[in-house]
Amino acid sequence: MTLDSALVHAFAPTGTLRASINLGNPILANRDTQSGEPFGVSVDLARAFAERLDVPLELVVFDAAGKSVEAVSDERADFGFFAVDPKRGETIAFTEPYVLIEGFYLVRDDSPVRSNAEIDQAHNRVVVGKGSAYDLFLTRELKAAQIVRAPTSPAVVQTFLDEKLEVAAGVKQQLEADAAKVGGLRLLDERFMVIRQAMGVAKSRGEAAAAALGAFVEDMKRSGFVAAALERHGIRGASVAPCQD
């Protein structure tokens, strides 16, 4: 994969490649408690892409997916890591996914809800992270249940508890971890969606930039880089997406 100077400029017009990093999805990015530095699969990919372009990297960090999307759409960041969604696709050119993540529902142990089919009822309030893939998906899919938006995805379970809501929705691993800390909570037995986690660049950067980013993602999957990053960071329950060529 050879990138000419025009393509490098399309990605890094300031001379520094600005990667939008969303800390709201702990499968892909977290912040080191001692150094304060972001780390994770998306950070590893950002560094690898900067090396491919041979430019310095700046991590532009956000606490929620919606803010991360806006930064790339507004060109305050040069590329980012997002769940593929048609609404986001209005301004973002997505690669094929590099990781597949499952979305689950969480309820209290004494909840009468036992299956996903029971969620979309008028008496149920479902809390999601504002602007997250779950928010976008469930806003389209749920017709009767009320959606309540927490400020960020990591705040979903606390909002669920504080506001005494009926259902929480989010990344399976995040919900499992929170449930283990709190107790008295359970996940339903089936996922309600599979999130196709991809890289993305603003459509305004041009088709050549989108194609180059897509080729990079395929290289990273095919070479085993993504699988190694998941293993290195101890990520369970997420899988490498299939290669497209």
The 8 nearest C-alpha neighbors of each residue, nearest first, counted from 0:
[[1, 2, 214, 215, 211, 51, 218, 3],
 [2, 0, 3, 51, 52, 211, 6, 4],
 [1, 3, 6, 7, 0, 4, 52, 211],
 [4, 2, 6, 5, 7, 1, 8, 52],
 [3, 5, 7, 6, 8, 2, 9, 52],
 [6, 4, 8, 7, 3, 9, 2, 10],
 [5, 7, 9, 8, 4, 3, 2, 208],
 [6, 8, 4, 10, 9, 5, 11, 52],
 [7, 9, 12, 11, 5, 6, 10, 4],
 [10, 8, 6, 7, 11, 12, 204, 5],
 [9, 11, 7, 8, 77, 12, 6, 16],
 [10, 12, 16, 8, 14, 13, 15, 9],
 [11, 13, 8, 14, 9, 10, 15, 7],
 [14, 12, 11, 15, 16, 8, 10, 17],
 [13, 15, 11, 12, 16, 54, 8, 55],
 [16, 14, 55, 13, 11, 56, 54, 17],
 [15, 17, 11, 56, 57, 55, 18, 77],
 [18, 16, 57, 76, 77, 58, 56, 15],
 [19, 17, 58, 78, 79, 59, 76, 77],
 [18, 20, 79, 59, 67, 76, 60, 78],
 [21, 19, 60, 59, 61, 18, 79, 22],
 [22, 20, 61, 23, 64, 62, 63, 67],
 [23, 21, 62, 28, 24, 29, 61, 25],
 [22, 24, 63, 62, 152, 21, 153, 25],
 [23, 25, 22, 26, 27, 28, 21, 152],
 [26, 24, 28, 27, 29, 23, 22, 173],
 [25, 27, 24, 28, 234, 39, 172, 40],
 [26, 28, 40, 25, 39, 41, 24, 29],
 [29, 27, 39, 25, 22, 38, 26, 41],
 [28, 30, 38, 22, 37, 25, 39, 31],
 [31, 29, 37, 36, 35, 38, 32, 28],
 [32, 30, 35, 36, 33, 34, 37, 29],
 [31, 33, 35, 34, 30, 36, 29, 37],
 [32, 34, 31, 35, 36, 30, 37, 29],
 [35, 33, 36, 31, 32, 30, 37, 38],
 [34, 36, 31, 30, 32, 33, 37, 29],
 [35, 37, 31, 34, 30, 38, 32, 33],
 [38, 36, 30, 29, 31, 35, 28, 39],
 [37, 39, 29, 42, 28, 30, 36, 31],
 [40, 38, 28, 42, 27, 41, 29, 43],
 [39, 41, 27, 43, 42, 228, 44, 229],
 [42, 40, 44, 43, 27, 39, 45, 28],
 [43, 41, 45, 39, 44, 40, 38, 46],
 [44, 42, 40, 46, 41, 45, 39, 47],
 [43, 45, 47, 41, 42, 46, 48, 40],
 [44, 46, 42, 48, 47, 43, 41, 49],
 [47, 45, 49, 43, 44, 48, 50, 42],
 [46, 48, 44, 50, 45, 49, 51, 43],
 [47, 49, 51, 45, 50, 46, 44, 52],
 [50, 48, 52, 46, 51, 47, 54, 53],
 [49, 51, 53, 47, 48, 52, 46, 54],
 [52, 50, 48, 49, 53, 47, 54, 2],
 [51, 53, 49, 50, 54, 7, 48, 2],
 [54, 52, 50, 51, 49, 55, 48, 7],
 [53, 55, 49, 52, 15, 16, 56, 50],
 [56, 54, 15, 16, 49, 57, 53, 14],
 [57, 55, 16, 15, 49, 17, 54, 58],
 [56, 58, 17, 16, 18, 59, 15, 55],
 [57, 59, 18, 17, 60, 19, 20, 56],
 [60, 58, 19, 18, 20, 57, 17, 61],
 [59, 61, 20, 58, 19, 21, 62, 22],
 [62, 60, 21, 63, 67, 22, 20, 66],
 [61, 63, 22, 23, 21, 151, 60, 64],
 [64, 62, 23, 151, 65, 66, 61, 21],
 [63, 65, 67, 131, 66, 21, 130, 68],
 [64, 66, 130, 68, 67, 63, 131, 69],
 [67, 65, 69, 68, 64, 63, 70, 61],
 [66, 68, 64, 70, 65, 69, 19, 61],
 [67, 69, 65, 71, 66, 70, 72, 64],
 [70, 68, 72, 66, 67, 71, 73, 65],
 [71, 69, 75, 67, 73, 76, 68, 72],
 [70, 72, 76, 74, 73, 68, 69, 78],
 [71, 73, 69, 201, 74, 70, 90, 68],
 [72, 74, 70, 71, 75, 69, 76, 201],
 [75, 73, 71, 76, 72, 77, 70, 201],
 [74, 76, 70, 73, 71, 77, 72, 17],
 [77, 75, 71, 17, 74, 70, 19, 78],
 [76, 78, 17, 71, 10, 74, 18, 16],
 [79, 77, 200, 18, 199, 71, 76, 19],
 [78, 80, 19, 199, 18, 198, 20, 81],
 [81, 79, 198, 197, 199, 41, 20, 19],
 [82, 80, 197, 196, 198, 83, 79, 199],
 [81, 83, 196, 195, 197, 132, 194, 84],
 [82, 84, 195, 81, 196, 197, 93, 85],
 [83, 85, 87, 86, 88, 82, 132, 135],
 [84, 86, 88, 87, 89, 83, 135, 91],
 [87, 85, 88, 84, 89, 135, 90, 83],
 [86, 88, 89, 84, 85, 91, 90, 83],
 [89, 87, 85, 91, 86, 90, 84, 92],
 [88, 90, 87, 86, 91, 85, 92, 202],
 [91, 89, 88, 202, 72, 201, 87, 92],
 [90, 92, 201, 88, 202, 200, 87, 199],
 [93, 91, 202, 200, 199, 201, 209, 88],
 [94, 92, 199, 198, 91, 197, 95, 200],
 [93, 95, 213, 198, 197, 199, 96, 212],
 [94, 96, 197, 93, 213, 97, 216, 243],
 [97, 95, 197, 196, 195, 98, 240, 94],
 [96, 98, 240, 197, 239, 196, 216, 220],
 [99, 97, 239, 240, 196, 238, 96, 195],
 [98, 100, 195, 238, 194, 240, 237, 196],
 [101, 99, 194, 237, 193, 98, 195, 102],
 [102, 100, 193, 171, 194, 192, 190, 170],
 [101, 103, 170, 192, 169, 190, 171, 191],
 [104, 102, 190, 171, 191, 168, 169, 170],
 [103, 105, 168, 167, 187, 186, 166, 106],
 [106, 104, 186, 167, 185, 166, 168, 187],
 [107, 105, 166, 185, 184, 110, 186, 165],
 [108, 106, 184, 110, 109, 183, 185, 105],
 [107, 109, 184, 183, 110, 185, 106, 111],
 [108, 110, 107, 111, 183, 106, 184, 112],
 [109, 111, 107, 112, 108, 106, 165, 113],
 [112, 110, 113, 109, 108, 107, 106, 117],
 [113, 111, 110, 114, 117, 118, 106, 115],
 [114, 112, 111, 187, 117, 115, 110, 188],
 [113, 115, 116, 117, 112, 187, 188, 118],
 [116, 114, 117, 118, 191, 187, 113, 189],
 [115, 117, 114, 118, 119, 113, 112, 120],
 [118, 116, 115, 114, 119, 112, 120, 113],
 [119, 117, 115, 116, 120, 123, 144, 112],
 [120, 118, 144, 143, 141, 117, 142, 121],
 [119, 121, 144, 143, 122, 123, 118, 117],
 [120, 122, 144, 143, 123, 119, 145, 124],
 [121, 123, 120, 144, 124, 145, 143, 165],
 [124, 122, 144, 121, 120, 165, 125, 145],
 [123, 125, 145, 165, 164, 146, 144, 166],
 [126, 124, 166, 146, 167, 147, 145, 123],
 [125, 127, 147, 167, 148, 146, 168, 155],
 [128, 126, 148, 168, 134, 149, 155, 129],
 [127, 129, 152, 151, 149, 131, 148, 155],
 [128, 130, 148, 131, 150, 149, 151, 127],
 [129, 131, 65, 134, 64, 128, 135, 132],
 [132, 130, 134, 133, 64, 128, 129, 65],
 [131, 133, 135, 134, 82, 136, 130, 84],
 [134, 132, 136, 131, 135, 137, 169, 127],
 [133, 135, 131, 137, 132, 136, 127, 130],
 [136, 134, 132, 138, 133, 137, 131, 130],
 [137, 135, 133, 139, 138, 134, 132, 140],
 [136, 138, 140, 139, 141, 134, 135, 133],
 [139, 137, 135, 136, 140, 134, 141, 146],
 [140, 138, 137, 136, 141, 135, 142, 134],
 [139, 141, 137, 138, 136, 142, 119, 135],
 [142, 140, 137, 119, 138, 143, 144, 139],
 [141, 143, 144, 140, 119, 139, 138, 120],
 [142, 144, 121, 120, 119, 141, 145, 123],
 [145, 143, 121, 119, 120, 123, 124, 141],
 [144, 146, 124, 125, 123, 147, 143, 121],
 [147, 145, 125, 124, 126, 148, 144, 127],
 [148, 146, 126, 125, 127, 124, 145, 149],
 [149, 147, 129, 127, 126, 128, 146, 150],
 [148, 150, 128, 151, 155, 129, 127, 154],
 [151, 149, 129, 128, 148, 154, 152, 63],
 [152, 150, 128, 63, 154, 149, 153, 129],
 [151, 153, 128, 154, 155, 23, 127, 63],
 [154, 152, 155, 151, 23, 156, 173, 128],
 [155, 153, 152, 151, 157, 156, 149, 158],
 [156, 154, 158, 152, 149, 157, 153, 127],
 [157, 155, 159, 158, 154, 160, 167, 177],
 [156, 158, 160, 159, 154, 155, 161, 153],
 [159, 157, 161, 155, 160, 156, 162, 154],
 [160, 158, 156, 164, 157, 162, 163, 161],
 [159, 161, 163, 157, 158, 162, 156, 164],
 [162, 160, 158, 163, 159, 157, 164, 156],
 [161, 163, 164, 160, 159, 158, 157, 165],
 [164, 162, 160, 161, 159, 165, 158, 166],
 [165, 163, 159, 162, 124, 166, 160, 125],
 [164, 166, 124, 123, 106, 125, 163, 167],
 [167, 165, 125, 106, 105, 164, 124, 126],
 [166, 168, 126, 105, 125, 104, 159, 127],
 [169, 167, 104, 127, 103, 126, 105, 166],
 [168, 170, 102, 103, 171, 133, 127, 174],
 [171, 169, 102, 173, 172, 101, 174, 103],
 [170, 172, 174, 103, 102, 173, 101, 175],
 [173, 171, 175, 174, 170, 176, 236, 26],
 [174, 172, 176, 170, 175, 171, 177, 25],
 [173, 175, 177, 171, 172, 176, 178, 170],
 [176, 174, 172, 178, 173, 177, 171, 179],
 [177, 175, 179, 173, 178, 174, 172, 180],
 [176, 178, 174, 180, 179, 175, 173, 181],
 [177, 179, 175, 181, 180, 176, 184, 182],
 [180, 178, 176, 177, 182, 181, 175, 184],
 [181, 179, 177, 178, 182, 176, 175, 183],
 [180, 182, 178, 179, 177, 183, 184, 176],
 [183, 181, 184, 179, 178, 180, 177, 185],
 [182, 184, 108, 107, 181, 185, 178, 109],
 [183, 185, 107, 108, 182, 178, 106, 105],
 [186, 184, 106, 105, 108, 107, 187, 178],
 [187, 185, 105, 104, 106, 188, 103, 184],
 [186, 188, 104, 189, 114, 105, 113, 185],
 [187, 189, 186, 114, 190, 113, 115, 103],
 [190, 188, 187, 191, 103, 115, 114, 104],
 [189, 191, 103, 102, 192, 101, 188, 104],
 [190, 192, 103, 102, 189, 115, 193, 104],
 [193, 191, 102, 190, 101, 194, 103, 133],
 [194, 192, 101, 100, 102, 195, 99, 191],
 [193, 195, 100, 99, 196, 82, 101, 192],
 [194, 196, 99, 96, 82, 83, 197, 98],
 [195, 197, 82, 96, 98, 81, 194, 99],
 [198, 196, 96, 81, 97, 94, 80, 82],
 [197, 199, 80, 94, 79, 93, 81, 200],
 [200, 198, 93, 79, 92, 78, 91, 94],
 [199, 201, 78, 92, 91, 202, 209, 77],
 [200, 202, 91, 203, 72, 204, 71, 90],
 [203, 201, 92, 204, 91, 90, 205, 200],
 [202, 204, 201, 205, 90, 200, 72, 206],
 [205, 203, 202, 201, 9, 208, 200, 206],
 [206, 204, 203, 207, 208, 202, 209, 9],
 [205, 207, 209, 208, 210, 204, 202, 92],
 [208, 206, 210, 209, 205, 211, 6, 204],
 [209, 207, 211, 206, 210, 205, 212, 204],
 [208, 210, 206, 212, 207, 211, 92, 213],
 [209, 211, 213, 207, 208, 212, 206, 214],
 [212, 210, 214, 208, 213, 209, 207, 215],
 [213, 211, 215, 209, 214, 210, 208, 216],
 [212, 214, 94, 210, 216, 211, 215, 209],
 [213, 215, 211, 217, 212, 216, 210, 218],
 [214, 216, 212, 218, 213, 217, 219, 211],
 [217, 215, 219, 213, 218, 214, 220, 212],
 [216, 218, 214, 220, 219, 215, 221, 242],
 [219, 217, 215, 221, 216, 220, 222, 214],
 [220, 218, 216, 224, 222, 217, 221, 225],
 [221, 219, 217, 223, 225, 218, 222, 224],
 [220, 222, 218, 223, 219, 217, 242, 224],
 [223, 221, 219, 224, 220, 218, 225, 217],
 [222, 224, 226, 220, 221, 225, 227, 219],
 [225, 223, 219, 227, 222, 226, 220, 228],
 [226, 224, 228, 227, 220, 223, 219, 229],
 [225, 227, 229, 223, 228, 224, 239, 230],
 [226, 228, 230, 224, 225, 229, 231, 223],
 [229, 227, 231, 225, 230, 226, 40, 224],
 [230, 228, 234, 226, 232, 227, 231, 233],
 [229, 231, 233, 227, 228, 232, 234, 226],
 [232, 230, 228, 233, 229, 227, 234, 226],
 [233, 231, 229, 230, 234, 228, 39, 40],
 [234, 232, 230, 231, 229, 235, 228, 26],
 [233, 235, 229, 232, 230, 26, 237, 236],
 [236, 234, 237, 233, 229, 172, 230, 238],
 [235, 237, 238, 234, 172, 100, 101, 171],
 [238, 236, 100, 235, 99, 98, 234, 239],
 [239, 237, 99, 98, 240, 236, 100, 226],
 [238, 240, 98, 97, 226, 99, 241, 225],
 [239, 241, 98, 97, 99, 96, 238, 242],
 [242, 240, 243, 239, 97, 220, 96, 98],
 [243, 241, 244, 217, 220, 240, 221, 97],
 [242, 244, 241, 217, 95, 240, 221, 96],
 [243, 242, 217, 241, 221, 214, 218, 220]]
